[in-house]
Amino acid sequence: MITLYGNSPDGLTITSDATQLTADVVWVDLLKPSNSEETVVESTLKVDIPTREELYEIEASSRFFKEGNAVFMTVNVISNADTAQPESAAITFVLVEQCLVTLRYSASQAFNNLVYRLHREPSVGASGESVLTGLLEAIVDRTADILERAGTDLEAVSREIFGGNSPAGATKHTTNELRDVLRRIGRNGDITSKARESLMSLSRLLPFLAQATQGKVTQAVSDVINMLHRDTESLSNHASFVSDKANFLLEATLGTINIEQNNTVRIFSVAAVVFLPPTLIASLYGMNFQFMPELQWKFGYALAVGLMIASAVMPYLYFKHRRWL
């Protein structure tokens, strides 16, 4: 699908007709484009748009380059963060004269946010460079929101693991609760890692963009690029903090699971120790020897039962006294 955004005296114009690609168009958005749509853009703007296979085969060291009057930049951006399967999708930005071409094969909320902003602030669509910086701002803001949500959910997980109503602050967790906690930690850890990858890509793109557009853009656009570079650095540090917190909570949850398993094993171990002496006594008096004085004694049965009860109660009381139970 192709979408053309133009900057006319009447404001923002949007069309899906590829034949309307004229000098007034400042942004060409290619979302899963067909071969015919790519051909129209290539022939009109005189650039070579990479195919999907070429897009994912581009090495990290070759993602930013100039070819003729066009500047090519490819970054990985987190997408589908609100779904069950977030992914890191490659997006290519191509600056050709005053026009920006974006090539992507996955939907991104940042693009929708920029379109909404273009309706409110037509000045953002004054040129391809300003559209690009506006789009990068939207991606950075979206990434920040994703990290904030992940951090908030991890904070809730932390309260569930370490919180409780008992004086010691501990609470017993069921197996299903612990499984749900592990899934939440895993999801937030996955989202955080993809957000970090996006920020790393952007931190490499911005210096290249500043150098490639030096002397060709307004001071306002240059200031936005510098501001975005600082923002990506601070967000990268925050992403590292969120990632470390996810790893800590993962280890804490696994430790809690081990404690619960140890408690279960301890109960069975104590039960075995408690019932071992009575079993020994019962086995002793179950022997078929002819000369066993207690077997002929009137109170022999009561003595055997009393010994079994006492031998079971005494270890239990000893364990309670040592606070092993």
N, C-alpha and C positions, 0 to 999 in steps of 0.2 A: 504494500500500500504506500502510495506517495501523497504527501501533503505539502502544499506550497503556502508559505506565509509571506505576504507582501506588505510593503510600507507605502501606502498611498496618501494623498492629501486628506482623504476621507477617513483615514485610520487604518486599522489592521484589516487585511483581506486574507481569506483562507479559501483554498480550492484544492480539489483532488484531481484536477485536470492537468495532466503532464504537459499538454501543449501550451499551457499558460505560463510556462517558465520564461519570464522576460526579465529585463533589467530591474524591474521594481521588486522582484522577489529577493528577500534577504535570507530566507531559511527554507531549505528543502529537506524534509524529514522522510527518510526511507525506512519503513517498518516492514520487514519481510518482503522486500520489493520483488517484483517479477522481472524477467529478463528484458521485457519491452520497456519497463520503467527505468531500469538501469541504463539501457541504451539511449533513451531520450536525454537523461541527465548528462551522460558522458558526451554525447554529440553536441549538446547545447553549451556546456561549460568547458568542454575540451579537457576533461580529466578522466583518469582511469579508476573507476569505482571498484574496489576489491569485491570478489564473490564471497559467499559465506565460508567456503572452504579456505580461501586465502585469508579471510579475517581471523580464523582460529589457528592458522598455521604461522601467523606473524610472531616472530620471536620477540621476547621482551626488550632486547637491545635494539630492535629495528622498528619500534612502534611509533617513532617520531622522526619525520624527515620532510624535506622540501623537494618538490619535483616541479620544475618550471615555476609558474606563478601560484602553485597550490601548496598548501601546508597540510600534511597528513598527521593525525594523532589518534592513536587507539588506546583505550583504557578499559579496565574491567570495573563494572559498576554493579553493586548489589541490586537485585530486582526480585519481585515476588516475595518481599519480606513479610507481607501480611498473610501469606498462604502457608500451607504445610510443607512446601518444597521451595525454600528460598534458593536463589542461584546467583552466581557471579557471571554476568553477561558482558561480552565484549561490545563496545560502541566505538565507532570510528567517526571522528570529526574531520571534515575537509573544508579548509578556508580557501575560497577562490575569489580573488578580488574583494567585492563587497558582499559576497554570498557565502552562507554556511550550509554545508551538506552534512547531515547526520545519517549514519547507516547503523541499524540495529536489528536484531532478530528476537528481541524480548521486550515486553511492555515495561515501562518505567513510570512510576508516579511522579518523578521529578519533571518529566516532559509535560505531563498534564498540569503541574503546578506552574511551569513557565508559560504555557498557553494562557492560563488564567491571569497571570501577571501581565502578559502582553495586552490583554483586553483592558486592564486597569491603567497600565503605564505604557502607552504606545512608544515612548522615547526609548524603551529597551530594545525595540525592533528597528532602531535607526540604521543599523549596519550589521553585517555578518559577525563582526568582532563583538559588538555589544550583545547580540543574541547569544553568542558563545559564552561570554562571561556571565550573562544571566542564567544560561543553562547550567554552567558550572556552579553558580551560586545555589541553584535549586537542588543540584546533586549533593552538594556539601550539606545543605540544610536538611535534606531528606536523610542523609547518612547520620547526621547528628540526632535526628528524631529517632531513628532506628536504634542507635546506641543508648539513647536515654530510656527507651522502652525496655531494652534488654537489661540495663542496669536496674530499673525499677522492679522488674520481675525477679531478678536475682536477689534483690533486697527482700522481697516477699518470701522467696525460698529460704533465705537466711533466717528470717523470723520463724518460719515453720520448722526448720531443723533445730535451731537453738532455743526457741521460745517454748513456753509451757506454763501451766498453772501450778506446778509443784514448787516447793520452796527452793529446790535446787535448780529450777529453771529447765528441767528436762521433761520430756514427754515421750510416751511410748508410741511408736509409729507402726501402722499396719503395713503389710507387704505391698498392697495396692498404692498406698500413699507414697511409699518410698520409690516405687516404680514410676509414679507420676512425677515425683521430684527429679528423678534421673532424666526423664524425658524432657522436662522443662529446662534443666541445666544443659543438656545436650543441645537442644534447639537454640538456646541463647548463646551457647558457646560457638555453634556453627554460624549463627547470624553475625556474631562479633568478629569471627575470623574473616568472613566475607566482607564485612565493613572495613576491616583493617586493610584487606587487599585493595578495596576501592580507594581508600585514602592514600595508600602507597602509590597507586597508579596516578592519582591526581597530583601527588607531591612531585612526581617526575614530569608530569605534563606541564605544570604551571611555569617552571623556569624556562622550559623550551618555548612555550607560548610567549613569554615575556621577551625572549631574545628574538623570536621569529617576527614579532610585530613591533619591535622597537622602532620608533620614529614613524610608524604608520597608523597609530591609533591615538585617540585623544588622551589627555592626562587622566580623565575620569576612568577610562577603561584600564589604564595602567595601574591606577590606584586600586581598582577592584581586583586585579590580578595579584597584586602584592598582598592585599588583605586576605584573599583566598589562600594564598600560600601560608600565611601565618595561621589561618583557621585550620587548615589540614594538618599542620604540625601539632597544634594543641589537641585536635580531635584524635590524632594518632596516639598521643600519650594517654588520652582518656580511654581509647579502645584497648590499649595495653592493660590499663587498670581493670577494666571490665573483664578482659580475658583472664587476668590473674585471679580475679574474684570467682569467675566460673570454675577455674581449676581448683581453687581452694574449697568451694562448696561441693564440687564433685568428690574430692578426697574426704571431706567431712561426711558426706552422705554414704560413701562406701564404708567409712569407719563406723557410722551408725548401724549400717547393715551387719557389719562384722560383730558389733556389740550385741545386737539382737540375736544373731546366730549363736554367739558364745553363751548368752543367757539360756537359750534353749538347750544347748549341749550341757550346760552346768546343771540344769534341772534333772536331766536324765542321769547325769553322773551322781548327783546327790541321791536320787531315788535308788540307784544301784547300790550305793554305800549303805543307805538306810535299811534296805531289805536283805543285804548280804548276811548279817549276823542272825536274824530270824531264820533264814534259809539254812544256815549252818546248824542251828539248834534242831530244827525240824529234821534235817538229814541225819543228825546224830541219833535222835530217838526213833528214827525210822529204820535203823539197822536191825537185822533179824538175828541178834545174838541171844543165847539162852540166858546168860547171867547179866542182867541189867537191873540193879536193885530198884530203880525208880519205876520200872514197869509194874512191879507188884505193890507199889506204895499207894495208899489211898489218895494222897494228894499229888501224885506224880503228874497227872494231866494238867492240873492247875499250875504246878511249878513250871512245866515246860511252856505253857502259854504265857505265864508271867515273864519268864526269861526272854521269850521272843518279843513281847511288847516292850520290855525294858531295853533290850538290845537295839530296838528300832528307835525308841524315843530319845535315848541318850545321845547318839550321833546327831540327831536333828537339833537337840538343844545346844549341843556343842557348836554346830555350824552357825546357829542363830547368835550365840554368844560371841563368836569370832566375826560376825557380820559377813559371812560368806553367802548368806541367803537374803 
